[in-house]
Amino acid sequence: MNELKCAWNWYVNLFSNPNDAVKIAAWATTLTTLTFLLTFLLKPLFKFFTSRFSKLKVSAGISHQIIQSAFGVNAGIPLLTCTILNKDNKAVYIQNPTLKLSKKINGDNKFIVPKQRGTFPMKLEAGQQIQLDYNTGDLYNRILQQLSSKDKVFFVVSLTTGKNYSSNKFSKKHIVEHINVAQTI
């Protein structure tokens, strides 16, 4: 314990050293250590604990269709996919996923995209995963063409209790690039 107190006193005395270079080095080392602790220890621990206690995992992705016909194989329009996983140990009820934008269009930045499959609220059993696919061509014609290339798009899924869960974000540019790739194939 005495060594720890001695080391602490030595460290504190660095800040009152008459040499300015020592003071600057002490401050730089302190800031670097604090940045390291926040970035590599506290932030991952925070994400770990929040993910352990969240009931849903919502992720967004882009999948490509491959269409085979008598004329050969070609690519269809990419699909924006919303995957919802119930991580809770009991069933939950979810509302229809909402497509949220980083920019408002006509005063609104949330859009519910109607789905043919299933009705909402939908019951998700413990450990159940569902995947909802949205045609990027339709989304582009209705919503995305009004955004700039850097605007973000993501899904928000609400439980019937009112708790919201967000997916990862995509830029409009990323989605349009996938549409262009599918058209060139």
C-alpha positions as CSV (number, residue, x, y, z in Angstrom):
1,M,0.0,0.0,0.0
2,N,2.9,2.3,0.7
3,E,4.3,1.8,-2.8
4,L,1.0,2.8,-4.3
5,K,0.9,6.0,-2.2
6,C,4.5,6.7,-3.2
7,A,3.7,6.2,-6.9
8,W,0.6,8.5,-6.6
9,N,2.6,11.3,-5.0
10,W,5.3,11.0,-7.7
11,Y,2.5,11.2,-10.4
12,V,0.8,14.2,-8.8
13,N,4.2,16.0,-8.4
14,L,4.7,15.8,-12.1
15,F,2.0,18.5,-12.6
16,S,3.9,20.9,-10.4
17,N,7.4,20.2,-11.9
18,P,9.2,23.5,-12.9
19,N,10.0,22.0,-16.3
20,D,7.2,22.8,-18.7
21,A,7.9,19.8,-20.9
22,V,7.3,17.5,-17.9
23,K,4.0,19.2,-17.2
24,I,2.9,18.8,-20.9
25,A,3.9,15.2,-20.9
26,A,2.0,14.5,-17.7
27,W,-1.2,16.1,-19.1
28,A,-0.8,14.3,-22.4
29,T,-0.3,11.0,-20.7
30,T,-3.4,11.6,-18.5
31,L,-5.6,12.5,-21.4
32,T,-4.4,9.5,-23.4
33,T,-5.1,7.2,-20.5
34,L,-8.6,8.6,-20.0
35,T,-9.3,8.3,-23.8
36,F,-8.1,4.7,-23.7
37,L,-10.3,3.8,-20.8
38,L,-13.4,5.4,-22.3
39,T,-12.9,4.0,-25.8
40,F,-11.6,0.5,-25.2
41,L,-13.0,-0.4,-21.8
42,L,-16.1,1.6,-20.8
43,K,-17.8,1.9,-24.2
44,P,-17.6,-1.9,-25.0
45,L,-18.8,-2.7,-21.5
46,F,-21.7,-0.3,-21.9
47,K,-22.7,-1.9,-25.2
48,F,-22.3,-5.4,-23.7
49,F,-24.6,-4.7,-20.8
50,T,-27.2,-2.8,-22.9
51,S,-27.3,-5.7,-25.4
52,R,-27.7,-8.2,-22.6
53,F,-30.8,-6.5,-21.3
54,S,-32.5,-5.6,-24.6
55,K,-35.3,-7.8,-25.6
56,L,-35.0,-7.4,-29.4
57,K,-32.2,-7.3,-31.9
58,V,-33.1,-5.4,-35.0
59,S,-30.7,-5.4,-37.9
60,A,-31.0,-4.1,-41.5
61,G,-29.3,-5.6,-44.5
62,I,-29.5,-5.7,-48.3
63,S,-30.0,-8.9,-50.1
64,H,-30.0,-9.6,-53.8
65,Q,-32.5,-11.8,-55.7
66,I,-31.3,-14.2,-58.4
67,I,-34.1,-14.9,-60.8
68,Q,-33.8,-18.0,-63.0
69,S,-36.1,-18.4,-66.0
70,A,-36.1,-20.0,-69.4
71,F,-34.1,-17.1,-70.7
72,G,-31.3,-17.5,-68.2
73,V,-30.3,-16.2,-64.9
74,N,-30.4,-12.5,-64.0
75,A,-30.5,-10.3,-60.9
76,G,-33.7,-8.9,-59.5
77,I,-34.0,-5.6,-57.6
78,P,-32.2,-5.8,-54.2
79,L,-34.3,-6.1,-51.1
80,L,-33.8,-4.0,-47.9
81,T,-34.1,-6.6,-45.2
82,C,-35.3,-6.1,-41.6
83,T,-34.4,-9.0,-39.3
84,I,-36.0,-9.0,-35.9
85,L,-34.8,-11.5,-33.2
86,N,-36.6,-11.9,-29.9
87,K,-33.8,-12.3,-27.3
88,D,-36.1,-12.4,-24.3
89,N,-37.2,-15.6,-22.6
90,K,-40.9,-14.8,-23.1
91,A,-43.0,-13.8,-26.1
92,V,-43.3,-10.2,-27.1
93,Y,-45.7,-8.4,-29.5
94,I,-44.2,-6.1,-32.1
95,Q,-45.7,-3.4,-34.2
96,N,-45.1,-3.0,-38.0
97,P,-41.5,-1.9,-38.5
98,T,-41.1,1.8,-39.4
99,L,-38.6,3.1,-41.9
100,K,-37.0,6.1,-40.3
101,L,-34.9,8.7,-42.2
102,S,-32.3,11.2,-41.0
103,K,-34.2,13.9,-43.0
104,K,-37.8,14.9,-42.9
105,I,-39.8,14.6,-46.1
106,N,-43.1,16.7,-46.1
107,G,-42.7,17.2,-42.4
108,D,-42.3,13.5,-41.5
109,N,-39.3,11.2,-41.1
110,K,-41.1,8.0,-40.2
111,F,-42.8,5.8,-42.8
112,I,-44.6,2.5,-42.3
113,V,-44.1,0.3,-45.3
114,P,-47.1,-2.0,-45.7
115,K,-46.3,-5.7,-45.8
116,Q,-48.5,-8.5,-47.2
117,R,-47.1,-11.2,-44.9
118,G,-48.7,-11.3,-41.5
119,T,-50.7,-8.9,-39.4
120,F,-49.4,-6.5,-36.8
121,P,-49.1,-6.5,-33.8
122,M,-47.2,-9.8,-34.4
123,K,-46.3,-12.2,-31.7
124,L,-42.7,-13.3,-31.5
125,E,-42.0,-16.3,-29.3
126,A,-38.8,-16.6,-27.2
127,G,-35.8,-17.0,-29.6
128,Q,-37.9,-16.5,-32.7
129,Q,-36.5,-14.5,-35.7
130,I,-38.5,-13.0,-38.5
131,Q,-37.2,-11.4,-41.7
132,L,-39.1,-8.8,-43.6
133,D,-38.0,-7.8,-47.1
134,Y,-38.8,-4.5,-48.8
135,N,-38.3,-3.8,-52.5
136,T,-35.6,-1.1,-52.8
137,G,-37.0,0.0,-56.2
138,D,-40.4,0.8,-54.7
139,L,-38.7,2.5,-51.7
140,Y,-36.5,4.6,-54.0
141,N,-39.5,5.7,-56.1
142,R,-41.6,6.6,-53.1
143,I,-39.2,7.9,-50.5
144,L,-35.4,7.6,-51.2
145,Q,-35.3,9.8,-54.3
146,Q,-36.2,12.8,-52.1
147,L,-33.1,12.3,-50.0
148,S,-29.5,13.4,-50.5
149,S,-26.8,10.7,-50.9
150,K,-25.6,11.1,-47.3
151,D,-28.9,10.8,-45.6
152,K,-29.4,7.7,-43.4
153,V,-32.2,5.1,-43.5
154,F,-32.9,2.6,-40.7
155,F,-35.7,0.6,-39.2
156,V,-37.4,1.2,-35.8
157,V,-39.4,-1.7,-34.3
158,S,-41.8,-0.9,-31.5
159,L,-43.2,-3.3,-28.9
160,T,-46.8,-2.9,-28.0
161,T,-45.5,-1.7,-24.6
162,G,-44.0,1.4,-26.4
163,K,-40.3,0.4,-26.2
164,N,-38.4,1.1,-29.5
165,Y,-35.5,-0.7,-31.0
166,S,-33.4,0.6,-33.9
167,S,-31.4,-1.2,-36.5
168,N,-28.1,-0.3,-38.1
169,K,-28.1,2.6,-40.5
170,F,-27.6,2.7,-44.3
171,S,-26.9,5.8,-46.4
172,K,-29.0,6.4,-49.5
173,K,-25.8,6.2,-51.5
174,H,-25.2,2.6,-50.3
175,I,-28.7,1.5,-51.3
176,V,-28.5,3.2,-54.7
177,E,-25.2,1.5,-55.4
178,H,-26.8,-1.9,-54.7
179,I,-29.6,-1.0,-57.1
180,N,-27.1,0.0,-59.8
181,V,-25.1,-3.2,-59.4
182,A,-28.2,-5.3,-59.8
183,Q,-29.1,-3.4,-63.0
184,T,-25.7,-3.9,-64.5
185,I,-25.8,-7.7,-64.1
